[in-house]
Amino acid sequence: MDFEPFKDGEFVDDNFVRRPYGWNVKPLEYLVEKVKSGDWGKDEQMGNYTMRTFCMRGADFPDIKEGSKGKMPIRYILEKNFKEKSLCDGNVVVEISGGSPTQSTGRIVLIDKTFIADCDNALICTNFCKSLEIKESFSLFFYLLWQYLYNKKVMFIYENGSNGLKNLNINSLLERELFVIPPKEIISRFNLAVSLLLSKKQTNGIEISRLSSLRDTLLPKLMSGNMSFDN
């Protein structure tokens, strides 16, 4: 492994892993503070199901990564469940059920405060997903490590289930997958560089979504001749 630009520092070597001094070899669970279940609730207000919230599904992940809500449904859940399960800045959401022979479970999306605000500060994930609270400052690093594993098709190893429905053994994955973890001061520098790029992508996605909605509203009126232009 090339640790550029840290190769000029002192290195330690144990467990057959050579790494810069102050870095640690840890499983992914080392970076996870809490794992929370999702909710599905009701499609309309009913009894105590009064808390209106956007509910994220695995199918919504591609749109969310582009900063768009896409077709994410609105659901109504218990207020006490919302307090326990609402998504916060820095949470990562993992799809734990679904997949296909060619697409594993384990898709992931990183949540930030800009997207939460665009969802009226009311956002949860479905119960086919899990949300993870990550150690302070390590959310982006964790997200990219997980995305690396997913792209390498590692998640197939941790799947189980029958009748065509596959489930991700997330606890086993978190316990077994080891990475070299840099100290917090290095992560802070990493976040500064990378978060600007992802934030810009997210902001552009939200603007594209807004403009697409405006286009879809105006275009039928233009085509039908029902729009007038005042001087």
Wavefront OBJ file of the C-alpha trace (Angstrom):
o trace
v 0.000 0.000 0.000
v 1.284 3.458 -0.906
v 0.811 5.910 1.990
v 1.798 8.964 -0.036
v 2.061 11.724 1.237
v 2.807 10.084 4.621
v 5.669 7.836 3.511
v 8.363 10.099 4.995
v 7.054 9.560 8.542
v 7.801 6.777 11.001
v 6.234 3.407 10.179
v 5.199 0.519 12.405
v 4.631 -3.040 11.283
v 2.453 -5.556 13.146
v -0.216 -8.059 12.168
v 1.558 -8.105 8.765
v 0.350 -4.542 8.085
v 2.822 -1.724 7.595
v 1.343 1.679 8.364
v 2.319 5.201 9.473
v 2.836 5.714 13.198
v -0.441 6.702 14.878
v -2.626 4.850 12.354
v -4.479 1.745 13.524
v -5.713 -1.482 11.942
v -9.364 -1.744 12.978
v -12.603 -3.380 11.797
v -15.296 -1.116 10.381
v -17.306 -1.434 13.597
v -14.598 0.685 15.289
v -16.000 3.692 13.416
v -19.678 2.982 14.211
v -21.296 4.548 17.268
v -24.820 3.226 16.783
v -26.903 1.160 14.346
v -30.562 2.181 13.996
v -33.457 0.375 12.348
v -35.763 2.014 9.842
v -39.533 2.387 9.770
v -42.302 2.267 7.185
v -45.314 3.585 9.057
v -48.526 4.388 7.214
v -49.285 6.049 3.891
v -51.673 8.520 5.575
v -52.338 9.891 9.052
v -53.975 7.228 11.203
v -54.351 7.139 14.980
v -51.006 7.989 16.561
v -49.231 7.811 13.209
v -49.096 11.587 12.817
v -45.419 12.384 12.148
v -45.029 13.257 8.479
v -41.633 12.278 7.076
v -39.833 11.371 3.888
v -38.886 7.684 3.901
v -35.751 6.607 2.057
v -35.630 3.273 0.210
v -32.739 1.552 -1.517
v -34.350 2.406 -4.849
v -33.984 6.094 -3.952
v -30.220 5.950 -3.350
v -29.122 6.824 -6.919
v -31.274 9.983 -6.910
v -30.200 10.951 -3.396
v -26.528 10.671 -4.330
v -27.229 13.287 -6.989
v -28.941 15.573 -4.454
v -32.498 14.784 -5.586
v -35.400 13.379 -3.560
v -36.553 11.546 -6.683
v -39.705 9.524 -5.956
v -39.001 9.095 -2.251
v -42.388 8.506 -0.565
v -43.918 10.464 2.299
v -45.003 8.302 5.246
v -46.561 8.862 8.663
v -44.938 7.293 11.730
v -45.210 7.435 15.505
v -43.617 10.543 16.992
v -41.548 8.459 19.451
v -40.193 6.413 16.529
v -39.247 9.569 14.660
v -37.183 10.757 17.631
v -35.320 7.435 17.667
v -34.931 6.875 13.932
v -34.741 10.261 12.216
v -31.618 10.757 10.124
v -28.990 13.306 11.090
v -26.070 15.006 9.403
v -23.281 12.462 8.917
v -25.440 9.336 9.136
v -24.925 6.673 6.495
v -27.835 4.520 5.345
v -27.253 0.945 4.156
v -29.698 -1.194 2.193
v -29.787 -4.566 3.988
v -32.504 -6.434 2.027
v -33.162 -6.846 -1.682
v -30.475 -7.052 -4.310
v -30.346 -9.408 -7.287
v -27.964 -12.025 -8.714
v -25.916 -9.228 -10.268
v -26.497 -6.447 -7.709
v -25.717 -7.218 -4.087
v -27.358 -5.729 -1.049
v -25.291 -3.148 0.791
v -25.841 -0.041 -1.298
v -25.016 3.008 0.791
v -25.744 6.722 0.861
v -24.272 9.510 2.989
v -26.716 11.996 4.522
v -25.855 15.650 5.055
v -27.693 18.608 6.576
v -28.376 20.195 3.182
v -30.362 17.190 2.008
v -32.168 16.875 5.348
v -33.220 20.522 5.087
v -34.481 19.868 1.543
v -36.647 17.111 3.085
v -38.250 19.593 5.511
v -36.005 18.280 8.322
v -38.040 15.076 8.434
v -36.206 12.072 7.019
v -36.027 8.381 7.955
v -35.114 5.185 6.130
v -37.350 2.207 5.463
v -37.073 -0.943 7.572
v -35.267 -2.625 4.652
v -32.332 -0.370 5.534
v -30.187 0.452 8.554
v -28.835 3.864 9.477
v -25.414 4.103 11.095
v -24.154 6.875 13.338
v -20.436 7.215 12.691
v -17.708 8.512 14.982
v -17.237 12.251 14.816
v -15.470 13.382 11.632
v -15.268 9.857 10.166
v -18.579 9.700 8.232
v -17.129 10.536 4.833
v -14.167 8.208 5.317
v -16.479 5.351 6.383
v -18.788 5.983 3.431
v -15.938 5.757 0.937
v -14.486 2.620 2.571
v -17.902 0.964 2.350
v -18.362 2.076 -1.245
v -14.951 0.560 -2.027
v -16.079 -2.805 -0.602
v -19.329 -2.616 -2.535
v -17.570 -1.858 -5.807
v -15.266 -4.852 -5.177
v -18.436 -7.010 -4.759
v -17.462 -7.985 -1.215
v -21.079 -7.715 -0.006
v -22.013 -10.921 -1.847
v -19.930 -12.794 0.746
v -22.091 -11.509 3.609
v -25.503 -12.233 2.109
v -27.962 -14.837 3.298
v -31.660 -15.542 2.809
v -34.036 -17.578 0.712
v -37.057 -17.298 -1.599
v -35.206 -14.791 -3.753
v -34.905 -12.191 -0.951
v -31.318 -11.605 0.124
v -30.315 -10.044 3.432
v -26.997 -8.478 4.351
v -25.357 -9.740 7.545
v -24.248 -6.236 8.435
v -22.935 -7.123 11.907
v -20.613 -9.765 10.512
v -19.354 -7.396 7.825
v -18.650 -4.644 10.362
v -16.773 -7.078 12.598
v -14.614 -8.754 9.946
v -13.580 -6.117 7.409
v -10.304 -4.535 8.525
v -8.863 -1.231 7.357
v -5.982 1.043 8.249
v -7.611 3.976 10.058
v -5.788 7.335 10.138
v -5.838 9.621 13.193
v -8.465 12.334 13.543
v -6.187 15.193 12.468
v -5.520 13.454 9.141
v -9.229 12.779 8.673
v -9.954 16.484 9.208
v -7.657 17.379 6.320
v -9.185 14.620 4.189
v -12.717 15.855 4.914
v -11.856 19.407 3.963
v -10.680 18.333 0.524
v -13.313 15.740 -0.320
v -16.437 17.205 1.321
v -16.238 20.302 -0.881
v -16.505 18.123 -3.968
v -19.428 16.066 -2.661
v -21.214 19.142 -1.321
v -20.975 20.825 -4.727
v -22.358 17.700 -6.382
v -25.241 17.602 -3.892
v -26.026 21.302 -4.363
v -26.005 20.912 -8.143
v -28.328 17.934 -7.852
v -30.849 19.880 -5.781
v -30.778 22.721 -8.316
v -31.219 20.292 -11.219
v -34.214 18.748 -9.428
v -35.758 22.196 -8.911
v -35.237 23.198 -12.527
v -36.620 19.868 -13.773
v -39.768 20.422 -11.739
v -40.094 23.931 -13.151
v -39.615 22.599 -16.689
v -42.279 19.939 -16.190
v -44.691 22.613 -14.989
v -44.037 25.108 -17.778
v -43.587 22.827 -20.787
v -47.208 21.583 -21.043
v -48.440 25.161 -20.857
v -46.055 26.240 -23.589
v -47.013 23.314 -25.825
v -50.735 23.972 -25.402
v -50.422 27.712 -25.937
v -51.954 28.449 -22.541
v -49.101 30.640 -21.399
v -49.007 34.342 -22.165
v -45.985 36.589 -22.041
v -46.474 40.148 -20.868
v -44.232 42.891 -22.166
l 1 2 3 4 5 6 7 8 9 10 11 12 13 14 15 16 17 18 19 20 21 22 23 24 25 26 27 28 29 30 31 32 33 34 35 36 37 38 39 40 41 42 43 44 45 46 47 48 49 50 51 52 53 54 55 56 57 58 59 60 61 62 63 64 65 66 67 68 69 70 71 72 73 74 75 76 77 78 79 80 81 82 83 84 85 86 87 88 89 90 91 92 93 94 95 96 97 98 99 100 101 102 103 104 105 106 107 108 109 110 111 112 113 114 115 116 117 118 119 120 121 122 123 124 125 126 127 128 129 130 131 132 133 134 135 136 137 138 139 140 141 142 143 144 145 146 147 148 149 150 151 152 153 154 155 156 157 158 159 160 161 162 163 164 165 166 167 168 169 170 171 172 173 174 175 176 177 178 179 180 181 182 183 184 185 186 187 188 189 190 191 192 193 194 195 196 197 198 199 200 201 202 203 204 205 206 207 208 209 210 211 212 213 214 215 216 217 218 219 220 221 222 223 224 225 226 227 228 229 230 231
